[in-house]
Amino acid sequence: MQLLAYCLAFPLLWLVSKLPFSVIYILSDLIYFFVYRVFGYRKTTVRKNLALALSEKSDEERLQIEKDFYKHMCDMFLEMVKSLSMTDEEMKRRFTFSNLELISEYEKKGKSIILMCAHYASWEWLMILSNYITFESYAIYKKIGNRYFDALVRKIRGQHNAKLIESKKSIETMELHKEQGIRAFYGFASDQSPQLAKAKYWDKFMGIEVPVYTGAEMLAKRLDMNMLFVKVEKIKRGYYQATLVPLVDEPIKVPDYEITSLYLREVEKQILDKPEHYFWTHKRWKHIGKKKLVNKKSTTARI
């Protein structure tokens, strides 16, 4: 069944990737009509998230953000498909960096670097950063259930010089790299919600207390790596600009969870600036009010 789904979908995806961007965005507008107007894909979740995170805005403002988000989501999906046929040169022209000199500065420090980003604007085209790096370049990702589509994602990233590491294998892989003396950049998108049973730290995100992923910070401390945040801005359709923002150079000297909190503050700035470019379909705030329940279970388990 997995192979059948792949065989049916891949030819269509490949054909779409060959379309010029002018046609891509006409198609995106058509998809938006069906996804938003007809099927209402995850509209309830999006509205709930917007009401929670942007409660200070009026209903009319949130509705406009909602519509703009769905348009952006459809754009981004087709831009990801377009990556199948894009050259490095074309992606470099459409996804630029404001301060690439920071890459060489951090490589001269002689340590591996963790790059933290959010599901904001375009995290797919961020892979082009690997073309400017002399270190190895890896993205931490969650494996796709369909192994054929998973292989396709790996192929797309690979043709732009980026490698993937499954999230469940990230610790052992990065520890092995440390032993082997491999210096690398590791990309983490840590703004989703962790499983409640694995939540170690809670922080306020958009003013609401939620469990937070802390793996990137803990790995940076354990393996003595520096940390950067990648701020991405959508300039216009099909064009993005990223800025590298230093978080900390000596994570081991920083109190636990402080770096994670710094990262969340950077993500909040992006969202408040242009909320329509955040990925609102994620159930980011699904564990509201469950902290006491988790603490109670932990206490009971210790007893």
N, C-alpha and C positions, 0 to 999 in steps of 0.2 A: 504493500500500500504506500509506503514512504517513497519507494522508487517511482511508482505510478504518479504520485502527486508531483514529484520533481520533474519527471518527463513531460508532464502536461504544462507545468508552469515555466520551466526554464526557457523554451523557445520564445514564449511571449515576453519574458523579462529581457531576453537578449535583443529581440526586435525593438522593444521600447528603448533600450540603452543606445540604440543606433540613431534614434530620432534627434534632430537638432533641439537645442534648448527652447527655442520659440514654440515648437510643437509640444515639448515636454510640459510647458506651463499651461498650454491650452488643455492638455489632457489632465493636468492637476486640477484645473478649475472644474472639469467634468466630474472627476473623482470626488472632489469636495462636495458637489451637489448631492451625490448619492450617499457618501459617508456621513455627512452632516444633516442634510435636509431629509433624505429618504430613510436611511437606516438608523441614524442617530447614534453612531458608534460610541459607546461609553459616555454618552452625554450626561447621564445622571452622575457618574463619577467626576467628570470634569466640573460640573456645576457645583457639586458638593465641595470639591477642592478649592475652587475659586472663592466660594462663600466663606470658607474657613480661613484661607490664606490672605484674602484681599477683602476682609469684612468692612474696611473703611470706605470702599468704593461703592457707588450706587449700583442698583440692579442694572441700569442701562449701561454703565461703564463695564460691568462684568460681562454682560451679554456681548458687547463689542469685542472684548478680549477673547471671549469664547469663540466667536466667529473667526477672528484673526488667527487664533491658535489652530483651528482645524485647517485653515488655508495653508498655514505654515507646515503643519504635520503632513499634508498631502504633498506639498513641495518637497519636503525632506525625504519622504518615501521614494519619490521618483528620482530625486538626486542620488539617493543610494543605489537605485537600479542603474542610473546613468553611469555610475562608477565602474560598471562592468566594461565599458568601452572607452572610458576617459583615459587620456595620456597623463603622465605626471606633469607635463608642461601646462596642459589645460587646467588641471586641478590647482597647480601652483598659482595660476593667474586668477582663479576664482576664490581661492582660500589663501589669504596672505597673513603675514605676521608683522606686527609693529616693532618688535624688538628682538629679532633673531640673534643679535649679538650676545644675548644672555645665555644662549645654548653653549657657545664656545667658552664663555666665562665659567659656567658650571662644569663643563667637561675638564677644564684645566684644574679644577679642585681635586680631581682624581677619584671621585666617589660616584656610585650609581645614584640615579635621581628618580624619585617618584613624582609623576605628573598627575595632579588631581584635576578633574573636570566635572561638569554636571551634565545632565541630559537637557542641554540648553542649546538653542540655535542649531548648529550642525556638529555633532560629535563624530559622525561617520567620516567626513572629509578631514577631520583633524589628523587622520592617519598620514597625511602628506608631510607632516612634521618629520617623519622618519627620513625623508630625503635630505634634511638639513643636519642630521645627526651623524657623528662618526662612531658613537657608541652603538651597541645593539639596541633595537627598539621593539618593545612588546606592549600589547594591550591585554589587560585582564578582562575576560568576558565569561558570560554564562553560556555553556554549550547549548546549541539548538537541538530540540528533540529529534527532528528529522536529520539523520546523519548526512544525507545528500545535500541538503541546504546548508548544513554546518560546513561541509567541505567547500561549498560555493563561497560562503562568507570568508573562509580562510584563503581561498584563491583570490578573491577580490582584494583583501588586505595585503596578501603576499605580492601581488603585482605592483603594489605601491610601497613595497619594502617594509611593511609592518607585519610582525608576527603576533600570534595569539597564544595566550595561556589560559586554560580553563581556571575559573576562580577556585575550584576545589584543589587544584594542583599548584596554585600560585606560591604557597609557602615553601613546599619542597623544591620547586623549580628555582625560586629566588635564592634559597639557601645553597643549592647546588652551584648556582652561578657565582655566589660569594666564595665558595670553596675553590672554584676553578679560576678565580680572578677575572671573571667576565664582568665588565662594566656596562651598564645598560640604563635606558630610560624605560620606566614601567608606568603605563597609563591606567589610572583607576577612575571610574565614575561611581562615586560613593554617596549619591543623594537619594537612593531608593531606600525602602524600608526593610530592615533585616527581619529574619524570623524572630518572633517574640521570645522563644525559648533561648535564643542565642544573643539576646540583647544585653550588652554589658554597660552601655552608657546611654543616658537620655539627655537631650539638650533641646532648647527651644529653636524651632525652625519655622520662620514666618510667624513667630509669636506663640507657637503651639508646641508643647512638650511632646517629643517623639523619641523612639529608640533610633540610634544612629550607628552606621557602620564605622568601626574603628580600625579595621584591618590594615589600611594603608599607613596610619600613624604607628601602629605597633610594629609593623615590618620595618619601617624607617628607623625606629629606635633599635630593634634587634639587629639589623644588618648595617647600621651606621650609614644611612643614605640621606641626602638632602631632599628638600621637597619644594615643588613649584605648583602654583595653581594656573590653569589655562582659562583665561576669560575670552569667550567667543562672542562676537557681535555680528548680527546679520545686517549687512549694509543695504542690500536690496536683493531681489530674487536672484538666486544663483551666485551671490557674492558674500563672502564672510571675511572678517578680520579677527585674528586672535592676538592676545597680549599675554605674555608670560609674567606672572606675578610671584615673586619670592614669598614663600611662607616662612620657613626656618632653615638655617644652614646646619644646625647641630641639634637635631630632634631629641637626642638622648638627654640633653640638658633642660628640656622643657617639661613641665609637669604633665602627667598623663591627661589626655583628652583635650588639652589646650589647643593643640594643632588642629584637631578635628573641629573644634569650635571656631577657630579662625577660618577654616575652609567653609563652614556653613555660612559665616558672615559674608564671605565673598560671593557665594551662590545667591544669598538673599539680595545683595546689591544688584546682581544681574536681573533677578526676577522683578524687583521693584522698578528697575529702569524700563524694561520692556517685557512685561509679563506674558505677552502672547507668544514668546519664543521658548517658554518653558514647556516641558512635556507633562501636561496636566492629566493625561490618562492613567498615570501611575497612581496606585492607591497609597500615596505617601503618608497620609495621616490616618491610616486604618486602625492604629493601636492607641488612639487617644483614650486617656483615662485608665489604661491597663497597667501602668507602672506599679501601683500598689499590689495588684494581683500577682505580678511577676515576683516582686519582693517577698510576698507572703509565701509563694511556692518555694522560693529559694531558701527561706528560713525553715520551712517545714522539711525540706530535703536535708538540710544540715542537721536538724534534730533527729 
